[in-house]
């Protein structure tokens, strides 16, 4: 995961949507397999939460840009 122990998921903020989505899928798969310790499961869960938030932030930003583009198109008509 991240080398910074004080913020183990700090690297997530710099990920693209696709990177975060792909890693989130891997985290979910690992959790579903159930082959990790409780502590590792908790760390994976926290990382998954951070990854999901990053994806939501990207999608929210994209939605705002789309809404703005549509509003500009309407006002130009």
TORMIBA-690143 format. One record per residue: x, y, z of N, C-alpha, C, O in turn. Coordinates in Angstrom, 2 decimals, decimal comma. Last residue first. Example, Ala and Ser with C-alpha at 12.3 -4.5 7.8 and 13.67 -1.06 7.14 Angstrom:
- 12,85|-2,25|7,08|13,67|-1,06|7,14|12,90|0,03|7,87|13,41|1,14|8,04 .
- 13,19|-5,69|7,80|12,30|-4,50|7,80|13,20|-3,30|7,80|14,24|-3,32|8,46 .
***
This chain:
- -28,25|28,85|-27,10|-29,32|28,62|-28,10|-30,29|29,76|-28,15|-31,24|29,72|-28,93 .
- -26,61|29,30|-25,01|-26,14|29,74|-26,32|-27,22|29,61|-27,39|-27,11|30,20|-28,46 .
- -27,83|28,08|-22,90|-27,80|29,54|-22,90|-27,34|30,10|-24,23|-27,65|31,25|-24,56 .
- -27,39|25,39|-23,57|-28,76|25,93|-23,52|-28,76|27,44|-23,61|-29,59|28,03|-24,30 .
- -24,62|25,25|-23,31|-25,24|24,97|-24,61|-26,64|25,55|-24,66|-27,04|26,14|-25,67 .
- -24,29|25,73|-20,60|-23,71|26,66|-21,57|-24,35|26,49|-22,95|-24,59|27,46|-23,67 .
- -25,55|23,44|-19,60|-26,11|24,76|-19,28|-25,57|25,81|-20,26|-26,32|26,68|-20,70 .
- -23,81|21,48|-20,52|-25,19|21,48|-20,98|-25,85|22,83|-20,72|-26,62|23,31|-21,55 .
- -21,52|22,18|-19,08|-21,49|22,19|-20,54|-22,90|22,24|-21,11|-23,15|22,96|-22,08 .
- -22,44|21,76|-16,47|-22,01|23,09|-16,88|-22,00|23,20|-18,41|-22,43|24,22|-18,96 .
- -22,89|18,99|-16,52|-24,01|19,90|-16,25|-23,67|21,32|-16,71|-24,52|22,01|-17,28 .
- -20,24|18,14|-16,93|-21,27|17,85|-17,93|-22,45|18,79|-17,76|-22,96|19,34|-18,74 .
- -19,05|19,00|-14,56|-18,56|19,51|-15,85|-19,59|19,29|-16,95|-19,80|20,16|-17,79 .
- -20,51|17,48|-12,72|-20,56|18,95|-12,66|-20,11|19,56|-13,98|-20,71|20,52|-14,46 .
- -19,69|14,91|-13,48|-21,10|15,29|-13,58|-21,27|16,81|-13,58|-22,06|17,36|-14,34 .
- -17,01|14,99|-12,83|-17,40|14,80|-14,23|-18,84|15,23|-14,45|-19,18|15,84|-15,47 .
- -17,20|15,23|-10,05|-16,57|16,28|-10,85|-16,95|16,19|-12,32|-17,19|17,21|-12,96 .
- -18,39|12,76|-9,49|-19,08|14,00|-9,14|-18,53|15,17|-9,94|-19,28|16,00|-10,45 .
- -16,36|11,03|-10,31|-17,66|11,00|-10,98|-18,46|12,26|-10,71|-19,14|12,78|-11,60 .
- -14,32|11,72|-8,48|-14,11|11,85|-9,92|-15,45|11,91|-10,66|-15,63|12,75|-11,54 .
- -15,62|11,07|-6,06|-15,17|12,44|-6,31|-14,95|12,68|-7,80|-15,34|13,72|-8,33 .
- -15,98|8,31|-6,37|-17,14|9,18|-6,25|-16,77|10,63|-6,54|-17,52|11,34|-7,21 .
- -13,27|7,50|-6,36|-14,11|7,26|-7,54|-15,33|8,19|-7,52|-15,68|8,78|-8,54 .
- -12,61|8,26|-3,76|-11,89|8,85|-4,89|-12,70|8,67|-6,18|-12,80|9,59|-6,98 .
- -14,30|6,57|-2,32|-14,49|8,02|-2,23|-13,80|8,71|-3,39|-14,34|9,66|-3,96 .
- -13,16|4,10|-2,97|-14,54|4,38|-3,37|-14,82|5,88|-3,33|-15,50|6,41|-4,21 .
- -10,66|4,40|-1,72|-10,74|4,23|-3,17|-12,15|4,55|-3,69|-12,30|5,21|-4,72 .
- -11,43|4,52|0,96|-10,71|5,65|0,36|-10,79|5,59|-1,17|-10,97|6,61|-1,82 .
- -12,60|1,97|1,22|-13,40|3,18|1,47|-12,75|4,40|0,82|-13,43|5,21|0,20 .
- -10,35|0,37|0,71|-11,51|0,32|-0,18|-12,40|1,54|-0,03|-12,89|2,08|-1,01 .
- -8,85|0,98|2,95|-8,35|1,36|1,63|-9,50|1,37|0,63|-9,59|2,27|-0,21 .
- -10,50|-0,15|4,90|-10,21|1,29|4,94|-9,70|1,77|3,59|-10,07|2,85|3,13 .
- -10,37|-2,84|4,07|-11,66|-2,14|4,12|-11,44|-0,63|4,08|-12,11|0,09|3,33 .
- -7,66|-3,39|4,43|-8,24|-3,45|3,09|-9,56|-2,69|3,03|-9,83|-1,98|2,07 .
- -7,54|-3,16|7,21|-6,73|-2,27|6,37|-7,28|-2,24|4,94|-7,34|-1,17|4,32 .
- -9,28|-5,25|7,91|-9,61|-3,87|8,30|-8,83|-2,87|7,45|-9,38|-1,86|7,01 .
- -7,81|-7,41|6,88|-9,16|-7,12|6,38|-9,57|-5,69|6,70|-10,14|-5,00|5,85 .
- -5,58|-7,31|8,49|-5,43|-7,05|7,06|-6,78|-6,73|6,42|-6,88|-5,89|5,53 .
- -6,84|-8,02|10,91|-6,16|-6,72|10,78|-5,98|-6,35|9,31|-6,22|-5,20|8,93 .
- -7,77|-10,59|10,28|-8,71|-9,54|10,64|-8,07|-8,17|10,47|-8,70|-7,26|9,93 .
- -6,03|-11,96|7,38|-6,28|-11,80|8,82|-7,28|-10,67|9,07|-7,58|-9,88|8,17 .
- -7,54|-13,41|4,44|-6,60|-12,50|5,12|-6,99|-12,37|6,59|-8,12|-12,65|6,97 .
- -9,36|-14,73|2,88|-8,14|-15,44|3,22|-7,11|-14,56|3,92|-5,93|-14,91|3,98 .
- -11,76|-13,86|1,75|-11,69|-14,12|3,18|-10,42|-14,80|3,65|-10,41|-15,41|4,72 .
- -12,65|-13,16|-0,74|-11,98|-14,46|-0,59|-11,85|-14,84|0,89|-11,83|-16,03|1,22 .
- -13,58|-10,59|-0,35|-14,55|-11,66|-0,59|-13,94|-13,04|-0,43|-14,62|-13,99|-0,04 .
- -11,17|-9,18|-0,16|-12,06|-9,27|1,01|-13,06|-10,41|0,84|-13,35|-11,11|1,81 .
- -10,19|-9,45|-2,77|-9,42|-9,98|-1,64|-10,32|-10,16|-0,41|-10,22|-11,16|0,30 .
- -12,24|-8,11|-4,18|-11,97|-9,52|-4,44|-11,21|-10,15|-3,28|-11,54|-11,26|-2,85 .
- -11,92|-5,52|-3,18|-13,17|-6,24|-2,95|-12,97|-7,74|-3,14|-13,46|-8,54|-2,35 .
- -9,37|-4,97|-4,22|-9,59|-4,97|-2,77|-10,85|-5,77|-2,44|-10,85|-6,59|-1,53 .
- -9,88|-5,02|-6,98|-8,95|-5,98|-6,39|-9,15|-6,10|-4,88|-9,11|-7,20|-4,33 .
- -11,63|-2,85|-7,19|-12,09|-4,19|-7,59|-11,19|-5,27|-7,00|-11,68|-6,31|-6,56 .
- -9,88|-0,81|-6,45|-11,04|-1,11|-5,61|-11,58|-2,51|-5,93|-11,95|-3,25|-5,03 .
- -8,17|-0,77|-8,63|-7,65|-1,23|-7,35|-8,79|-1,58|-6,39|-8,68|-2,52|-5,62 .
- -9,97|0,20|-10,57|-9,33|-1,11|-10,74|-8,79|-1,65|-9,42|-8,92|-2,83|-9,12 .
- -10,66|2,72|-9,48|-11,69|1,69|-9,74|-11,08|0,30|-9,83|-11,60|-0,66|-9,25 .
- -8,18|4,02|-9,44|-8,91|3,79|-8,18|-9,95|2,69|-8,36|-10,09|1,82|-7,50 .
- -7,60|4,08|-12,20|-6,68|3,43|-11,26|-7,41|3,07|-9,96|-7,29|1,96|-9,45 .
- -9,80|5,54|-13,19|-9,57|4,16|-13,63|-8,64|3,41|-12,68|-8,87|2,24|-12,39 .
- -9,46|8,05|-11,98|-10,66|7,27|-11,73|-10,41|5,79|-12,04|-10,77|4,91|-11,26 .
- -6,07|8,32|-10,76|-7,13|8,59|-11,73|-8,34|7,74|-11,34|-8,26|6,84|-10,51 .
- -4,74|9,29|-7,56|-5,11|8,28|-8,56|-6,16|8,80|-9,52|-7,02|9,60|-9,16 .
- -4,14|10,90|-5,47|-3,51|11,23|-6,74|-3,87|10,24|-7,85|-3,37|10,35|-8,97 .
- -5,44|9,82|-3,29|-5,86|11,14|-3,76|-5,26|11,51|-5,11|-5,81|12,34|-5,83 .
- -4,03|7,51|-2,64|-5,30|7,38|-3,35|-5,72|8,73|-3,97|-6,30|8,75|-5,05 .
- -1,89|7,99|-0,99|-1,64|7,89|-2,43|-2,92|7,84|-3,26|-2,90|8,11|-4,46 .
- -2,84|7,80|1,60|-2,60|9,13|1,04|-2,41|9,09|-0,48|-2,74|10,05|-1,17 .
- -3,36|5,66|3,20|-4,07|5,72|1,93|-3,89|7,07|1,23|-4,70|7,44|0,38 .
- -1,87|5,93|5,56|-1,65|4,76|4,72|-2,34|4,80|3,36|-1,96|4,06|2,45 .
- -0,41|8,17|7,10|-1,56|8,26|6,20|-1,45|7,13|5,18|-0,98|7,35|4,06 .
- 1,69|7,21|8,58|0,75|8,11|9,23|-0,52|8,29|8,40|-1,59|8,53|8,95 .
- 3,27|5,68|6,84|2,47|4,97|7,86|1,44|5,88|8,53|0,42|5,39|9,00 .
- 3,93|5,78|3,60|3,68|6,72|4,68|2,74|6,07|5,70|1,54|5,93|5,44 .
- 3,85|3,91|1,61|5,01|3,88|2,49|4,82|4,79|3,70|5,47|4,59|4,72 .
- 0,80|2,11|0,96|1,60|3,33|0,94|2,75|3,24|1,92|2,65|2,56|2,95 .
- 0,83|-1,16|0,00|0,00|0,00|0,00|0,88|1,23|0,00|1,67|1,39|-0,93 .
***
